[in-house]
Amino acid sequence: MLRVHFTPEDLARVRVAPGPDFLWEISNSVQTLQRRDGERAFGAWRHRVRPRLSDSRRLLSCLLPPRGYSPDFLTPTSGDRTTLQAAVDTLLHTPGPRLRTDLAHLASAPQPPGWVRSLAGGDPDALRRLGDAVHTYQTEALAPYWQRIHAHVDADRAVRLRSLLDGGTEGLLTGLGPQIRWRPPVLEVAYPVDQQLHLRGRGIVLQPSFFCWPTPTTLADGELPPVLVYPIHHSSDWAEPVRRTRPEESGPLGPLLGHTRAGILRATRTGCSTVEAARRLDVTHPAVSQHVNVLRAAGLVTTVRKSGRSFHVATAEGRALLATEDRTGLR
């Protein structure tokens, strides 16, 4: 059990991360790739990705075993992480004492990786190999699915922000899922080991993660800026290949035109349920579901389910289309 201890100041300093974190998704996916559980969510992805991975997987797997400790420096909480390159640069500039401390802890495992000594010593070649492995793994394992990963995280973030608006910080903490229980002033989290995290006024970042599995996770060092990484909902077909249409085919965007469908897309800019969209546009629930199916097939909307309700959120592509509408005044 992980117990996160809040002070009144911490309740005012809870925030939801603005999107997926490259290094958390890479680290969590390397671990998930080595596991056998979660087949329903990750089975198709594992089946497609494993045959095409190069040595990057082997190198990263040494640092990221499927269970137990993994080094904190692989998921930095400071520095520029807005792009993959910036995140890798932050990773490769980890201070020497942090490298030595984290990798000494990893080396105490039953099967320590053979090259940790060079990496722990800050050897430039070892660091370069690590950076290359991260880039290669992202390209091979995650890049083909990154649009969908981002859309799922965006949708979860919209759900969390709705919980914040409806119930304040306590509503946000209460709604994080069955593995997380808010018992003021402590957040109890399902965790493989007993760990206490005292926030002491620093607040905490809630980081939704597509590949976090099966329980939430955090950093081992409680002195680092606090973060709680938690699993999110996955659509059943997220790893299915995108169907490519011939140029002469209209594709899923063909039937997109229409006032009702455009109105639903606008409603999903900040997230809405089927019931809310039907009420706002004065149409039936089945009609909303039909239009959402078309928008979802076009990659403009993603859907998450919470407490038996469907919650629809515009993807980055959907928001870009709406932004174009705003700029041109097309309504």
C-alpha positions as CSV (number, residue, x, y, z in Angstrom):
1,M,0.0,0.0,0.0
2,L,1.2,3.5,-0.9
3,R,0.0,6.2,1.5
4,V,0.2,9.8,0.3
5,H,-0.1,12.2,3.2
6,F,-1.6,15.6,2.3
7,T,-1.5,18.9,4.2
8,P,-4.1,21.7,3.6
9,E,-1.5,23.4,1.4
10,D,-1.1,20.2,-0.7
11,L,-4.8,20.1,-1.6
12,A,-4.4,23.5,-3.3
13,R,-1.4,22.2,-5.2
14,V,-2.8,19.1,-6.9
15,R,-2.6,19.3,-10.7
16,V,-3.3,16.9,-13.6
17,A,-0.5,16.6,-16.1
18,P,-1.2,18.3,-19.4
19,G,-0.7,15.1,-21.5
20,P,1.2,11.9,-21.8
21,D,4.8,11.9,-20.5
22,F,7.2,10.4,-23.1
23,L,9.5,8.8,-20.5
24,W,6.8,7.5,-18.3
25,E,5.1,5.9,-21.3
26,I,8.3,4.4,-22.5
27,S,9.2,3.0,-19.0
28,N,5.8,1.7,-18.3
29,S,5.4,0.1,-21.7
30,V,8.8,-1.6,-21.5
31,Q,7.6,-3.2,-18.2
32,T,4.2,-4.0,-19.6
33,L,5.8,-5.6,-22.7
34,Q,7.6,-8.1,-20.4
35,R,4.4,-9.1,-18.5
36,R,1.7,-11.6,-19.4
37,D,-1.2,-10.1,-17.6
38,G,-3.4,-7.3,-19.1
39,E,-3.9,-9.3,-22.2
40,R,-7.2,-7.7,-23.0
41,A,-5.7,-4.2,-23.0
42,F,-2.2,-5.0,-24.4
43,G,-2.3,-8.4,-26.1
44,A,-2.7,-7.1,-29.6
45,W,-0.1,-4.5,-29.1
46,R,2.4,-7.0,-27.7
47,H,1.7,-9.4,-30.6
48,R,2.4,-6.7,-33.2
49,V,5.4,-5.0,-31.5
50,R,7.5,-7.8,-30.2
51,P,8.7,-9.2,-33.6
52,R,9.9,-5.8,-34.8
53,L,11.8,-4.6,-31.8
54,S,15.6,-4.2,-32.0
55,D,18.2,-4.4,-29.3
56,S,16.7,-1.3,-27.7
57,R,14.2,-3.5,-25.9
58,R,16.9,-5.7,-24.4
59,L,18.9,-2.8,-23.2
60,L,15.9,-1.0,-21.6
61,S,14.5,-4.2,-20.1
62,C,17.7,-4.5,-18.1
63,L,16.9,-1.2,-16.4
64,L,13.1,-1.7,-16.3
65,P,12.2,-5.2,-15.0
66,P,8.5,-6.1,-15.1
67,R,8.2,-6.0,-11.4
68,G,10.0,-4.4,-8.5
69,Y,12.3,-1.4,-8.4
70,S,13.1,0.8,-11.5
71,P,15.4,3.8,-11.4
72,D,13.9,7.1,-10.8
73,F,16.2,8.9,-13.1
74,L,14.5,7.3,-16.1
75,T,11.4,9.3,-15.5
76,P,12.7,12.8,-14.5
77,T,10.3,15.2,-12.8
78,S,12.1,18.4,-13.8
79,G,13.6,19.9,-16.9
80,D,12.0,20.3,-20.4
81,R,10.0,17.2,-21.3
82,T,7.7,18.7,-23.9
83,T,9.2,16.7,-26.7
84,L,10.9,13.4,-26.9
85,Q,14.3,15.0,-27.7
86,A,14.0,17.4,-24.8
87,A,13.0,14.6,-22.4
88,V,16.0,12.4,-23.5
89,D,18.3,15.4,-23.1
90,T,17.0,15.9,-19.6
91,L,17.5,12.2,-18.9
92,L,21.1,12.2,-20.2
93,H,22.0,15.2,-18.0
94,T,21.0,13.4,-14.8
95,P,23.5,14.4,-12.1
96,G,26.2,11.8,-11.3
97,P,25.1,11.2,-7.7
98,R,21.5,10.4,-8.9
99,L,22.8,7.9,-11.4
100,R,25.0,6.2,-8.9
101,T,22.3,6.0,-6.2
102,D,19.6,4.7,-8.5
103,L,21.8,2.2,-10.3
104,A,23.3,0.9,-7.0
105,H,19.8,0.2,-5.9
106,L,19.0,-1.6,-9.1
107,A,22.3,-3.6,-8.9
108,S,21.1,-5.1,-5.6
109,A,18.4,-7.1,-7.5
110,P,19.0,-10.8,-8.1
111,Q,20.1,-10.4,-11.7
112,P,21.9,-7.0,-12.0
113,P,22.5,-5.8,-15.6
114,G,26.1,-6.2,-16.6
115,W,26.6,-2.7,-18.0
116,V,25.3,-0.7,-15.0
117,R,28.8,0.1,-13.7
118,S,29.6,2.2,-16.8
119,L,26.3,3.9,-16.8
120,A,26.5,4.6,-13.1
121,G,29.9,6.2,-13.6
122,G,28.4,8.6,-16.2
123,D,30.4,7.0,-19.1
124,P,29.5,9.0,-22.2
125,D,29.3,5.9,-24.4
126,A,26.9,4.2,-22.0
127,L,24.7,7.3,-21.8
128,R,24.7,7.6,-25.6
129,R,23.6,4.0,-25.9
130,L,20.8,4.7,-23.4
131,G,19.6,7.8,-25.4
132,D,19.7,5.9,-28.7
133,A,17.8,3.0,-27.2
134,V,15.1,5.3,-25.9
135,H,14.7,7.0,-29.3
136,T,14.7,3.7,-31.1
137,Y,12.2,2.1,-28.8
138,Q,9.8,5.0,-29.1
139,T,10.0,4.8,-32.9
140,E,9.4,1.1,-33.0
141,A,7.0,0.5,-30.2
142,L,5.0,3.6,-29.5
143,A,5.2,6.1,-32.4
144,P,2.7,4.1,-34.6
145,Y,0.2,4.4,-31.7
146,W,1.1,7.7,-30.3
147,Q,-1.9,9.6,-31.7
148,R,-4.3,7.1,-30.0
149,I,-2.2,7.1,-26.8
150,H,-2.4,10.9,-26.7
151,A,-6.2,10.8,-27.3
152,H,-6.8,8.4,-24.5
153,V,-4.8,10.5,-22.0
154,D,-6.5,13.6,-23.2
155,A,-9.9,12.0,-22.6
156,D,-8.9,10.9,-19.1
157,R,-7.6,14.3,-18.3
158,A,-11.0,15.8,-19.3
159,V,-12.8,13.4,-17.0
160,R,-10.5,14.4,-14.1
161,L,-11.0,18.1,-14.7
162,R,-14.8,17.5,-14.8
163,S,-14.4,15.8,-11.4
164,L,-12.5,18.8,-10.2
165,L,-15.1,21.2,-11.4
166,D,-18.0,19.2,-9.8
167,G,-16.4,18.2,-6.5
168,G,-13.2,20.3,-6.0
169,T,-9.9,18.6,-5.2
170,E,-11.6,16.0,-3.0
171,G,-13.9,15.1,-5.9
172,L,-10.8,14.7,-8.1
173,L,-9.0,12.5,-5.6
174,T,-12.1,10.4,-4.9
175,G,-12.7,9.7,-8.6
176,L,-9.3,8.4,-9.5
177,G,-10.5,4.8,-9.6
178,P,-11.0,1.6,-7.6
179,Q,-7.2,1.2,-6.8
180,I,-7.1,4.6,-5.2
181,R,-9.1,5.6,-2.1
182,W,-9.3,9.1,-0.6
183,R,-9.4,8.9,3.3
184,P,-8.6,12.5,4.3
185,P,-5.9,13.5,4.7
186,V,-4.4,10.3,3.2
187,L,-4.7,9.0,-0.3
188,E,-4.4,5.2,-0.2
189,V,-3.1,3.5,-3.4
190,A,-2.9,-0.1,-4.3
191,Y,0.8,-0.8,-4.4
192,P,3.1,-3.8,-4.4
193,V,5.1,-2.6,-1.4
194,D,4.4,-0.4,1.6
195,Q,5.5,3.1,1.0
196,Q,4.8,6.5,2.7
197,L,4.9,9.7,0.7
198,H,4.7,12.9,2.7
199,L,3.9,15.9,0.5
200,R,4.8,18.6,3.0
201,G,3.2,21.4,1.0
202,R,4.8,20.5,-2.3
203,G,1.6,19.3,-3.9
204,I,1.5,16.4,-6.4
205,V,1.2,15.9,-10.1
206,L,-1.4,13.3,-11.2
207,Q,0.0,11.7,-14.4
208,P,-2.4,9.6,-16.4
209,S,-0.5,6.9,-18.2
210,F,-1.6,4.6,-21.0
211,F,0.9,1.8,-20.3
212,C,0.8,2.0,-16.5
213,W,-0.2,-1.5,-15.4
214,P,-1.7,-3.0,-13.3
215,T,-1.4,-0.6,-10.4
216,P,-0.5,3.1,-10.0
217,T,3.2,3.9,-9.5
218,T,5.3,6.7,-8.1
219,L,9.0,7.5,-7.6
220,A,11.0,5.5,-5.0
221,D,12.7,8.6,-3.6
222,G,10.1,10.6,-1.7
223,E,12.4,13.7,-1.7
224,L,11.9,14.1,-5.5
225,P,8.9,16.3,-6.7
226,P,5.9,14.1,-6.0
227,V,4.0,12.4,-8.9
228,L,1.4,9.7,-8.9
229,V,1.1,7.8,-12.2
230,Y,-2.1,5.9,-12.7
231,P,-3.7,3.6,-15.3
232,I,-6.4,4.8,-17.6
233,H,-9.2,3.3,-19.6
234,H,-8.4,1.6,-22.9
235,S,-10.7,1.2,-25.9
236,S,-10.8,-2.4,-27.0
237,D,-9.5,-1.7,-30.5
238,W,-6.8,0.8,-29.8
239,A,-4.0,-1.4,-31.2
240,E,-5.8,-2.3,-34.4
241,P,-4.2,-1.0,-37.6
242,V,-5.8,2.0,-39.2
243,R,-7.7,1.1,-42.3
244,R,-6.3,3.0,-45.3
245,T,-8.7,4.1,-47.9
246,R,-8.0,4.7,-51.6
247,P,-8.0,8.4,-52.6
248,E,-11.3,8.0,-54.5
249,E,-13.0,6.7,-51.3
250,S,-14.7,9.2,-49.1
251,G,-13.4,7.4,-45.9
252,P,-14.8,8.1,-42.4
253,L,-14.8,11.9,-43.0
254,G,-17.2,11.6,-45.9
255,P,-20.4,11.6,-43.8
256,L,-19.1,14.1,-41.3
257,L,-20.9,17.2,-42.6
258,G,-24.1,18.2,-40.9
259,H,-25.2,20.7,-38.2
260,T,-26.0,18.1,-35.5
261,R,-22.7,16.3,-35.9
262,A,-20.8,19.5,-35.9
263,G,-22.6,20.6,-32.8
264,I,-21.6,17.3,-31.1
265,L,-18.0,17.9,-32.0
266,R,-18.1,21.4,-30.5
267,A,-19.6,19.9,-27.3
268,T,-16.7,17.5,-27.0
269,R,-14.2,20.3,-27.0
270,T,-14.4,20.4,-23.2
271,G,-15.9,16.9,-22.9
272,C,-19.6,15.8,-22.6
273,S,-21.6,12.7,-21.9
274,T,-24.2,11.3,-24.3
275,V,-27.0,12.6,-22.1
276,E,-25.5,16.1,-22.0
277,A,-25.0,16.2,-25.8
278,A,-28.6,15.0,-26.4
279,R,-30.0,17.7,-24.1
280,R,-27.8,20.4,-25.5
281,L,-28.7,19.7,-29.1
282,D,-32.3,18.5,-28.5
283,V,-31.8,15.1,-30.2
284,T,-32.2,11.5,-29.0
285,H,-29.5,9.5,-27.2
286,P,-29.3,7.0,-30.0
287,A,-28.8,9.8,-32.5
288,V,-25.9,11.2,-30.4
289,S,-24.4,7.7,-30.2
290,Q,-24.6,7.3,-34.0
291,H,-23.0,10.7,-34.7
292,V,-20.2,10.0,-32.1
293,N,-19.5,6.7,-33.8
294,V,-18.8,8.5,-37.1
295,L,-16.7,11.2,-35.3
296,R,-14.7,8.5,-33.5
297,A,-14.1,6.6,-36.7
298,A,-12.7,9.8,-38.2
299,G,-10.3,10.2,-35.3
300,L,-11.9,13.4,-34.1
301,V,-13.4,12.1,-30.8
302,T,-12.5,9.5,-28.3
303,T,-14.8,8.0,-25.7
304,V,-14.1,6.9,-22.1
305,R,-16.6,5.2,-19.7
306,K,-17.0,6.3,-16.1
307,S,-19.6,5.0,-13.7
308,G,-21.6,3.4,-16.5
309,R,-21.7,6.6,-18.6
310,S,-20.0,7.3,-21.9
311,F,-17.9,10.5,-21.9
312,H,-16.8,11.9,-25.2
313,V,-13.7,14.2,-25.7
314,A,-12.4,15.8,-28.9
315,T,-8.9,14.5,-29.9
316,A,-6.1,16.8,-30.9
317,E,-7.3,16.4,-34.5
318,G,-10.9,17.3,-33.5
319,R,-9.7,20.4,-31.6
320,A,-7.6,21.4,-34.6
321,L,-10.7,21.2,-36.8
322,L,-12.6,23.3,-34.3
323,A,-9.8,25.8,-34.1
324,T,-10.0,26.2,-37.9
325,E,-13.7,26.8,-37.6
326,D,-13.1,29.5,-34.9
327,R,-10.5,31.2,-37.1
328,T,-12.6,31.2,-40.2
329,G,-16.0,31.8,-38.6
330,L,-17.5,28.8,-40.4
331,R,-20.7,28.0,-38.5
